[in-house]
Amino acid sequence: MSRTFNNLLVTGGCGFIGVNFIRYLLRETPFAGRVINLDALTYAGYAGSLEDVSREFGNRYIFEHADIRNPARIAEIMDKYEVDGICHFAAESHVDRSIVAPDDFIQTNIIGSYNLLQAARERQERLVLFHHVSTDEVFGSLGETGYFVETTPYDPRSPYSASKAASDHLVRAFHETYGLPVTITNCSNNYGPYQFPEKLVPLMILNALEGKPLPVYGDGRNVRDWLHVRDHASAVWAVMERGRAGGTYCVGGRNELRNLEVVEQLCRLVDEQAAPLPSGAPRESLITFVKDRPGHDHRYAIDCALLEAELGWSQSETAVSGFAKTVAWYLENMEWVNAVRSGAYRNWIEHNYAQR
């Protein structure tokens, strides 16, 4: 089985993962249809990340400024472009922000996802697939051993993860109740080009470059599995093309690291690739331990054996190669960094910390 899409709606396509997915889809796959990028351009959405794609692909790439919380706009766009596939990235995705102000997470991640599902259901005769992109955080926290798999019970610990868990359940319910063709992926921590500076990896790279403190929650021993965003994009497309209808697939990087190890590795890479600090001190000297975040899950780790066995997918980047390429990208793209830093969320980046 291989699905074909003529008009693929990508929600949240101006966000970090959406940008990389659209780039991967248009430049690295045989996909020959149109991509309609629906994005509300909230604080973390930057349309400039796809300006070159727009020039290169002309009318095969279309941008629509819209909010998934507005069902009338969703319906209008789906009918205007005769959408036959949906890849749903759009979400509020920052744990710290969800703790401070959960309202947007409920409205976007739950109500917005419902609006999309309902619009898809009403046009089900032409819909090939509704793919929903989710997170490993819906599963809660692991101990020192074990892995999340597709059948792991849900146990969300933050307003963010609870809102994503709710949207996952809605997607499954629409499949079971209405026969809507759906697939779901739950991924581990993404990193790579075009990630906004509130997140751990770019925040640490840029602070290290500028000689600013590198805040690490608690003792830095929380463990995450790190997935390069291009590998995530290739996994999503593999599932969209060939995944079982109604199926869920876990996507991981097989790169488990403690948060402190990640920061130390990034410091060494910035030392290697950038000019030294004026003091001559290694950038690891900038690491500062701060009060732990409420409900900070101890460990996430994914077993992606089902995805590998069923669809033949595999990762192309290790933590070593992926982090090195990511540091190089940020150092070479400071114009992009400065553009997104001028956005409405600058104060949040400067005054809050960003580790899932």
C-alpha positions in Angstrom: 0.0 0.0 0.0 1.2 3.5 -0.8 -1.1 6.5 -0.4 -1.1 9.4 -2.9 -2.1 12.9 -2.0 -2.9 15.7 -4.5 -3.6 18.5 -2.0 -2.0 18.0 1.4 -2.9 20.4 4.2 -0.1 20.9 6.7 -1.2 22.6 9.9 1.4 24.6 11.8 3.8 24.5 8.8 5.6 27.6 9.9 6.7 26.1 13.2 9.9 24.2 13.8 8.8 20.6 12.8 6.3 21.8 10.1 9.0 23.8 8.3 11.4 20.9 8.2 8.6 18.5 7.1 7.6 20.7 4.2 11.2 21.1 3.1 11.7 17.3 3.3 8.5 16.6 1.5 9.1 18.9 -1.4 12.8 18.4 -1.8 13.5 14.8 -0.9 10.4 12.7 -1.8 8.6 11.9 -5.0 5.5 13.8 -3.7 4.1 15.7 -6.7 1.1 17.4 -5.3 0.5 20.7 -3.6 1.2 21.6 0.0 -1.2 24.0 1.7 0.5 25.4 4.8 -2.1 26.6 7.4 -0.5 28.6 10.2 -1.8 31.1 12.7 1.6 32.7 13.0 1.5 32.9 16.8 4.7 33.7 18.7 6.6 30.6 17.4 5.4 30.7 13.7 7.7 32.5 11.3 6.6 32.4 7.6 10.1 33.6 6.6 11.5 30.2 7.3 9.9 29.0 4.0 10.5 32.0 1.7 13.0 30.1 -0.3 10.6 27.2 -0.7 7.9 29.5 -1.9 10.2 30.9 -4.6 11.5 27.4 -5.6 8.1 25.6 -5.9 5.7 28.3 -6.9 2.1 27.2 -6.8 3.0 23.8 -5.4 3.5 25.6 -2.0 0.6 27.7 -0.7 0.5 29.6 2.5 -2.8 30.4 4.3 -2.8 32.5 7.4 -5.5 30.9 9.5 -6.2 29.5 13.0 -7.4 25.9 13.7 -9.6 27.4 16.4 -11.7 28.9 13.6 -13.8 26.1 12.1 -15.2 28.3 9.3 -11.7 29.1 8.0 -10.7 25.4 8.1 -13.8 24.5 6.0 -13.1 27.3 3.6 -9.5 26.2 3.0 -10.3 22.5 2.7 -12.9 23.3 0.1 -10.9 25.9 -1.8 -8.0 23.5 -2.4 -9.9 20.2 -2.4 -7.8 18.9 0.4 -7.4 15.1 0.4 -4.8 14.7 3.1 -4.0 16.4 6.4 -0.8 16.4 8.4 -1.6 18.0 11.7 1.4 19.6 13.5 -0.3 22.8 14.8 -0.1 22.9 18.6 1.0 24.9 21.5 4.1 22.9 22.6 6.0 24.4 25.4 5.7 22.8 28.8 6.8 25.8 30.8 4.2 28.0 29.1 1.5 25.5 29.7 2.2 25.6 33.4 2.0 29.4 33.6 -1.0 29.8 31.1 -2.7 26.6 30.1 -5.7 28.2 28.3 -4.1 28.4 24.9 -3.1 24.8 25.1 -6.7 23.7 25.7 -8.1 25.8 23.0 -5.5 25.0 20.3 -4.5 21.4 21.1 -8.0 20.1 22.0 -10.6 22.3 20.4 -8.4 23.1 17.4 -7.8 19.4 16.7 -11.5 18.7 17.1 -12.3 21.4 14.5 -9.9 19.8 12.1 -11.3 16.3 12.7 -14.9 17.5 12.2 -14.0 19.2 9.0 -12.3 16.1 7.7 -15.2 13.9 8.7 -17.6 16.2 6.8 -15.4 15.7 3.7 -14.6 12.1 4.3 -15.5 10.9 0.8 -12.3 12.6 -0.6 -10.0 12.3 2.4 -7.1 9.9 2.0 -5.7 10.3 5.5 -5.7 12.5 8.6 -2.2 12.2 10.2 -1.8 13.5 13.8 1.6 14.3 15.2 1.9 13.9 18.9 4.5 13.5 21.6 6.0 10.9 24.0 5.1 13.2 26.9 1.6 11.8 26.9 3.0 8.6 28.4 4.3 10.3 31.5 7.7 9.5 33.1 9.9 6.4 33.0 12.2 5.0 35.6 15.8 4.2 35.0 14.9 1.3 32.6 12.2 0.5 30.1 10.8 2.3 27.0 7.6 3.9 25.7 5.9 1.7 23.1 2.7 2.1 21.1 0.7 0.3 23.8 2.1 2.2 26.8 -0.8 3.6 29.0 -1.2 7.4 28.9 -0.1 9.2 32.0 0.3 13.0 31.2 1.9 15.2 33.9 1.6 18.8 32.5 -1.2 20.8 31.0 0.7 20.5 27.7 0.9 16.7 27.7 -2.6 16.4 29.0 -3.9 18.5 26.0 -1.9 16.4 23.6 -3.3 13.2 25.2 -6.8 14.5 24.7 -6.2 15.3 21.0 -4.7 11.8 20.5 -7.9 10.2 22.0 -10.1 12.4 19.8 -8.3 11.2 16.7 -8.7 7.6 17.7 -12.3 8.1 18.5 -13.1 9.6 15.1 -11.5 6.6 13.5 -13.4 4.1 15.6 -16.7 5.9 15.6 -16.8 7.4 12.1 -14.3 5.3 10.2 -12.1 8.4 9.5 -8.8 7.2 8.1 -6.1 8.3 10.6 -2.6 7.6 11.7 -0.7 8.9 14.8 2.9 9.3 15.6 4.3 10.0 19.1 7.9 11.3 18.9 10.7 12.0 21.3 12.5 15.4 21.7 13.3 17.0 18.4 16.2 19.2 17.6 17.7 20.7 14.4 17.5 23.7 12.1 14.7 26.3 12.5 13.9 25.5 16.1 12.9 28.5 18.0 15.2 29.8 20.7 12.9 29.0 23.7 13.8 25.3 23.4 16.8 23.7 25.1 19.2 23.0 22.2 19.0 26.4 20.4 18.8 28.3 23.7 22.0 26.7 24.9 23.8 27.2 21.6 22.9 30.8 21.4 23.6 31.6 25.1 26.9 29.8 24.9 27.8 31.8 21.8 27.0 35.0 23.5 28.6 34.2 26.9 25.3 34.1 28.8 24.4 31.7 31.6 23.3 28.3 30.6 20.4 27.4 33.0 19.9 23.7 33.8 16.9 22.5 35.8 17.6 20.7 39.0 20.7 18.5 38.9 20.5 18.1 35.1 20.0 14.3 35.4 16.6 14.2 33.6 16.9 11.9 30.5 15.5 12.6 27.1 15.8 10.7 23.8 17.0 13.1 21.0 15.5 12.9 17.5 16.9 15.0 14.6 14.0 16.8 13.0 14.8 15.5 9.5 14.6 11.9 10.8 11.2 12.8 12.3 10.0 14.3 9.0 11.0 11.1 7.2 9.2 9.0 9.8 6.0 11.0 9.5 6.0 10.7 5.7 6.7 6.9 5.9 3.6 6.6 8.1 1.5 8.8 5.9 2.4 6.8 2.8 2.4 3.3 4.2 1.2 3.2 7.8 -1.8 1.1 8.9 -5.1 3.1 9.0 -5.9 3.6 12.7 -2.3 2.8 13.6 0.0 4.5 16.0 3.8 4.6 15.6 6.4 5.7 18.1 9.3 7.7 16.6 12.6 7.9 18.6 16.2 8.8 18.0 17.8 6.0 20.0 19.9 8.8 21.5 19.3 8.9 25.3 21.2 11.7 27.1 20.9 13.5 30.4 20.1 17.2 30.0 23.4 18.1 31.5 25.2 15.9 29.0 23.4 17.6 26.2 24.4 21.1 27.4 28.0 20.0 28.0 28.2 18.5 24.5 26.8 21.7 22.9 29.3 23.8 24.9 32.2 21.8 23.5 30.8 22.1 19.9 30.4 25.9 20.2 33.9 26.1 21.6 35.1 24.2 18.5 33.1 26.0 15.9 33.0 29.6 17.2 35.5 32.2 18.5 36.5 31.7 22.2 34.9 33.7 25.0 36.8 37.0 25.8 37.8 35.4 29.1 39.2 32.4 27.4 37.2 30.1 29.7 35.4 27.0 28.2 31.7 27.5 27.7 30.9 24.8 30.2 31.8 27.3 32.9 28.6 29.1 32.0 26.4 26.2 33.2 24.1 27.4 36.0 21.8 25.0 38.0 18.4 26.5 38.7 15.3 25.4 40.6 13.6 22.4 39.0 10.4 22.8 37.0 7.1 21.6 38.7 6.2 18.1 37.5 9.5 17.6 35.6 9.4 14.1 34.2 12.5 12.1 35.0 13.1 10.1 31.8 11.6 9.7 28.3 12.8 6.9 26.0 11.1 5.4 22.9 11.3 2.0 21.4 10.7 2.6 17.7 11.0 -1.1 16.7 7.5 -1.3 15.2 8.2 1.6 12.9 11.5 0.1 11.8 10.1 -3.4 11.3 6.8 -2.5 9.6 7.9 0.5 7.4 11.6 0.0 7.1 12.4 3.4 8.6 15.7 4.2 10.4 17.5 7.2 11.8 20.2 9.0 9.7 21.7 11.1 12.6 23.3 10.1 15.8 23.5 12.6 18.7 27.1 13.3 17.8 26.5 14.0 14.1 23.2 15.7 14.6 24.3 18.1 17.4 27.4 19.1 15.4 25.3 19.9 12.3 22.8 21.8 14.4 25.4 24.0 16.1 26.9 24.7 12.6 23.4 25.7 11.3 22.7 28.2 14.0 26.2 29.8 13.7 25.7 30.1 10.0 22.1 31.5 10.2 22.2 34.3 12.7 20.1 36.4 10.4 17.2 34.0 10.9 17.9 33.9 14.6 17.8 37.6 14.9 14.5 37.8 12.9 12.7 35.3 15.1 14.1 36.8 18.3 12.5 40.1 17.4 9.1 38.4 17.7 6.5 38.8 20.4 8.0 36.0 22.6 11.4 37.6 23.2 10.6 38.4 26.8 9.6 34.8 27.4 12.9 33.5 26.0 14.9 35.9 28.2 13.1 35.2 31.4 12.1 31.6 31.3 13.9 28.3 30.9 13.2 25.7 28.3 13.8 22.0 29.0 11.1 19.5 28.4 
